[in-house]
């Protein structure tokens, strides 16, 4: 019993010394400690990936209103209800094969997943610019819109690893699922199909199918 008390007392003293030393550091050095830990935790196969951000928001559900080029979607995601503007700079895609669709296909009651800008109005519901509208139920067999932030080396010479614009997914695209995998570059937009994701940060997945989307008017400039 006496030995246990001595061990506990020793551990408490050690913790006190660590906290005291940390408190004695300048503010800049204190801030650098958790940042260094964060970078270390995010190291993946020798590559340091940026911390997650919100460059693309997502809501999956049903279209509840269509007003010209504005559709309102109610469901689950970053916003339970959101209105998005579908313009010439918006991809409208079939979730099964990634084929392009027309605005007239977006009707009340249709299942969709909308990908939109984090810049939103303060209205109710909030309004934003749609980056992509993927038609179909949001299930594993439905393709997902993916913006490439970085192209990372893969273990295999016949594959690339892609970090998305939110920095929370690394997708491995192999030659078997996309013959043009070597042409994928930073800034490209893709449709990816995958069903299994690791619990790491960023999450990692092996892509089952990939479609490189054509550049839109704004991207082509």
N, C-alpha and C positions, 0 to 999 in steps of 0.2 A: 504493500500500500504506500509506504514511504517512498519507494523507488518510482512508483507511478506519479506521485506528486512532484518529484524532482524532474521527471521527464516533461510533465505538463508545464512546470515553471520555466524550464529551459526553452521550450517551444514558444511560450508567450514572450520571453525576453528577445528571442530571435526575431519574431514578428515585429516587436516594438522597435528594434534597431533598424529593420528594413524600412518601416514606415517613416521613421525619423530621418533616415538617409534620403528617402524619396522627397520628403517635405523640404529638405535643405537644398534640393536642386533648384536652379533658376526655372521660372515658369516655362520658358521655351523648351528646356530639357524635359520637364515633366510632360509637356504636351507630346514630345517626340516618342516617349516610351510606349503609350498605347498605340500610336500610329505605327511604330515599328512592329509591335505585336500583330496588328491587323494585317500588315503587309506580309509578315511571315506566315500567318494563318491562311492567306490567300495564295500562297505559292503553289503552283501546280505544274509538275514535271519541269521544274526549272524556270517556269515563266511566272513573273509577278503580274497578276491581273488587277485592274483598278477595282475599287469598292463599288458595290451596286449603286445604280442611280435610277432615275425615272425619266428616261428620254421618251419612252413609249408606254402609254397606259392602255389597259385592256378591259373591255366589258363584254361578257358573253350572255346572250339571252334572246329575246324576241323583239322585233320591230313593233312598236306600239303607235308610231305616228310617222307619216311621210308628208313633208311639205316642200315640194319642189326638190331642191338638192339637199335638203336637211332631213335626216332621219333620226328618230328618237328610239333608243334601245333600253329596255329594262331587263335586268338580270343580275349577274354576279361579276365582281371584279373591282377595279379601282373606284368606280362609281356605279351604284346600283341602278341609276337612271342617268343617261347622258344623251345629249343631242349633238350630232356630228354633221359637219358640212362635207358632202361628197363632191369633189371637184375633179378637174383634169389631172390633178396631182394625187389622186386616190386610186389605189388598186382595188378593183372589185373582182373577187376570185372565188371559184368553186372550191370548196373545202376537200372534195374528193380527189381532184386531179390538178388543181391549180390553174385551170383555164380561166381566161378573162371573161367577165360578164358585164352586161349593160346596166345602167342605173335603173331602167324600167323593171328589172328583175327584183329590185328591193321593194317589197310590198309588206303591208301590215300583216303580222302573224308569222312572218318568216323567221327561222332560226338563223342568227348570225353571231359572229364575233367581230367586234370593232376594235381596231387599234388606232389610237388617236394621240394628239399632242398633249403634253401636260399644261400647255398654255390654254387656260379656260376662262370663260366669263364667270361672273359671280351670280348669274341668273339661276333660276330653279325650273328645270334642271340645268346644270352647267352646259355650256356649248363650246365645242372645240373643232379643230380641223381633223378630218379622218385621214389617216395614213393608209389604212387598208380595211376593207370589209370582206370577211371570209364567210361565205354562205354555207349553211349546214349546221347541225348540232355540234357543240364543242365536246367531242369525244376523242379518244386516242387516235382513231382512224382519220380524224380531220387534220388537214395540214395547218401549220402555224406560220404566221408572218414573222420574218426574221431579218433584222437589219444588221449587217456585218460591221462591227467596230474594229476588229483586229483579226488578221489571219495568222494563226500560230502554227509552229511546226508540230507534226504528229510523229508518233513512234514509227509508223509505217511510211515508206516513201510513196505509197499509193493512196495517200489520204491527207487531208488538211483538217485542222481544228479551228473552229470559228467562234469568236467571242461576240455575243450580241450587244446591241447598243445600250441595253440596260446593265450590262456587265454581270448578269446573274445566270447565264447559260453558256456553256462551251459545248458546241456540237461538232462531232467528228463526222466529216463527209468523206466517204471513200470513193474510189474509182468505180466500184460496183454499183453505186447508187446514183452517181453523177459523172458521166464521162468528161465533162468540162470542168471538173473540180479544180484543176490547176489555174483556171481563168478567174476564179472567184477572188475578189479584191475588197479592200476596205471601202465601205460606202454602198456596196451592192445590197439589193433587196432580194430575199429568197422566200420560197415556201418550203418548209421542212416538215417531214412526217417522222415522229418518234413516239415511243410509248413508255420507255423506261428512263428514269432520271435518278442520278445519285443524290444523296442527301447533303453533299458537300456544298461549299460556297466558293465559286459558282457551281451550280449543278452541272453535271456532265452527262452527255447522252450520245449514243451512236445512232446516226440518222438512217432511217429505212428507205427514204425516198427524198429527193431534192429537186427543186425546179428553180433555175435562175430566172428572175423576173426581168422583163425588158425595162430600160430606163424610161421614166415618165418625162413629160415636157420640161419640168423644172430641173430634173436631175441631168437632163441631156445638155443643158446650157454650159 
